[in-house]
């Protein structure tokens, strides 16, 4: 009996070594999270590192532009690579939800967010807000003998031929926001001339307004030097003197000014109105790490998490009203924002991207 008992104790000891008892601490240590991250790289790094330190969950990320993110989520829908998608304009999240790619989840802090920062069925939630603008190289414009643009029509100036850059709507949320801004402005113009010409009975821009926007971009194409994959890339081109004007989110231009291009770049806004983004966040359907993803969503809406952007000069406006607004952030109250219909934009996102690719310019491959 003593011999049998000794063997039993030995076997139990070996089992304890080979198969550790899994308590809460062990579970947290073993857990991991993969984030699909759309904002600029340094913000992705800062967020994932902070979350890992806060929770003990091993956290990694893959950085892609908004359009690339949506395409990757579609392609891997049957076997998702990521659990949570963080950042990028809301229209991509709306499109993804309509395609059944997101899993609704209501975080505790959803109630403090602006109403337009909460998606249908809590399918996505906004984490920041930023306005579209023009980022211009002052010296380059002086050489051309023109002032920084203050309207969308200014971008059609023949003097800017080959001196403007923007991202492509198929790959970039920034570029799609640019396109839908023009759709909105064209719809407003048409509606002012004839009721029902610009907007249908549901308040969505008509096909005629979308066609008018394509006409505008066909004209702008004559002045475009390059379509980039990333929305912020044209700003760096302007800072380096490769182009005169970049169409990007204004906070990206301010970031570039802070990080070495002060006095080189200037930010302006179109007087007739400009679009804006609500950067979204969502749980992906069939996420491989759903509980960790929900923890991320809860955490990312806290003031502490939303304040991280300012530490890497990402100066968007936080959606949690208890988060301090960065001193260098653009005051959106001083910018003429269009009545941007995120739902309509999301519903039309795929067809517009494909049509732009076919009629204006193919999406860049690098």
Secondary structure, 3 states (H helix, E strand, C coil): CHHHHHHHHHHHHHHHHHCCCCCHHHHHHHCEEEEEECCCHHHHHHHHHHHHHHHCCEEEEEECCHHHHHHHHHHCHHHCCCCEEEEEEHHHHHHHHHCCCEECCCCHHHHHCCHHHECHHHCCECCEEEEEEEEEEHHHHHHHCCCCCCCCHHHHCHHHCCCEEEECCCCCHHHHHHHHHHHHHHHHHHHHHCCCCCECCCCCECHHHHHHHHHHHHHHHHHEEEEECCCCHHHHHHHCCCCCEEEEEHHHHHHHHHHHHECCEEEECCCCCECEEEEEEEEECCCCCHHHHHHHHHHHCCHHHHCHHHHCCCCCEECCCCCCCCCCCCCHHHCCECCCCHHHHHHHHHHHHHHHHHHCCCCCCC
